[in-house]
Amino acid sequence: MPTEAASSEKISVILPARDEELSIGGCLDSLKAQAEIAEIIVVDDQSRDRTRELVREHMAREPRLRLLETSGVPEGWVGKNNAAAMGAKEAAEPWLLFVDADVELAPGACARAAEIARESGAALVSFSPEQITKSWYEKALIPFIFCRLAGRFSYEAVNDPASPAAAANGQFLMMHRHAYDAIGGHVGVAGDILEDVALAKKTKAAGYRLQFGSGKGIVRARMYRSFRAMWQGWRKNLYRLVGGTRPAVLVELEAAFPWIPLLILLVGIKLPFALFAGVILLILRQMRYGAELSRNQYPFSLILYYVPAVFLYAGVLLASSRAYGQGKLRWKGREVTVRDAGRASAR
């Protein structure tokens, strides 16, 4: 499918937005600078802040920008998926670029995505954005999670047509209309919390190529601006990302949490030698994490956050597992019904 045409075909951007007044301005500015983009469709999903007003201000200066508004979330849908489907239905160009409001594209980002599509023949190109972390809790939890996910969704396996592995990042997901329609688009993943991974799986299963890679120097994002938002966001997604079953959660906790060093440290309260051994083992785990950070293009200095990172990770993973066990959680003011199969609906 798409090969040479990818260099000349234009892009329609679809940007679902709900309560994004703090970030959408920077996102729109970066999109407007991309020559390959023919139209930018913002789909406001009943925002309760100034998101719509800010978009309209940008519309006065940018003729490529349009604003659509949802009237609610249909039964069986996740709000973001409904907004994305609405935007895709209105899009006119052969390439559909789905982005989140918290991303900013570097100059030439869309040109780079089109080049990758042309060279590889991929129908879906996705970047995992460079993560902006400012607060201590962002620096602790977010790099730790992405390092863990890198082990589960390696770029090499995802990009190998012979491998069943499939993944994408919905913060920057560009897909050719032909493939999008062939797999049913967002209608086919209407209730999926992890719609990006679901789209990638359906695309690869249909015989299309994927290209998934690091977005360093191409696209960046600050996902959360408060501890509460960060906790709720990962509680919504993490259970599914590690496998979506209780046994998978237990395996992940055993692998990610430094149980043995911490138990030895507890013994060391009465036995000084055990205390020394526990410290050494914990430092070794910390250094191994430093190597993972470097391998995934994060600053090595973030090893300083290793101990709070493992406790935050274990806490939010358990909270995510508990929420899925209860069958519901709240996200951006809505109650979301979740099930182990990854289906969800919001009211």
Sequence and secondary structure as in RCSB ss.txt:
>XXXX:A:sequence
MPTEAASSEKISVILPARDEELSIGGCLDSLKAQAEIAEIIVVDDQSRDRTRELVREHMAREPRLRLLETSGVPE
GWVGKNNAAAMGAKEAAEPWLLFVDADVELAPGACARAAEIARESGAALVSFSPEQITKSWYEKALIPFIFCRLA
GRFSYEAVNDPASPAAAANGQFLMMHRHAYDAIGGHVGVAGDILEDVALAKKTKAAGYRLQFGSGKGIVRARMYR
SFRAMWQGWRKNLYRLVGGTRPAVLVELEAAFPWIPLLILLVGIKLPFALFAGVILLILRQMRYGAELSRNQYPF
SLILYYVPAVFLYAGVLLASSRAYGQGKLRWKGREVTVRDAGRASAR
>XXXX:A:secstr
  SGGGGT  EEEEEEESS TTTHHHHHHHHHT TTEEEEEEEE S SSSHHHHHHHHHTT TTEEEEE     T
T  HHHHHHHHHHHH  SSEEEEE TTEEE TTHHHHHHHHHHHH  SEEEEE EE   SHHHHHHHHHHHHHHH
HHS HHHHH TTS      TTEEEEEHHHHHHTTGGGGGTTBTTHHHHHHHHHHHTT  EEEEE TTTEEE   S
SHHHHHHHHHHHHHHHTTSSHHHHHHHHHHHS HHHHHHHHHTTT HHHHHHHHHHHHHHHHHHHHHHHHTT  G
GGGGGHHHHHHHHHHHHHHHHHHHHHTEEEETTEEEEE TTSBEEE 
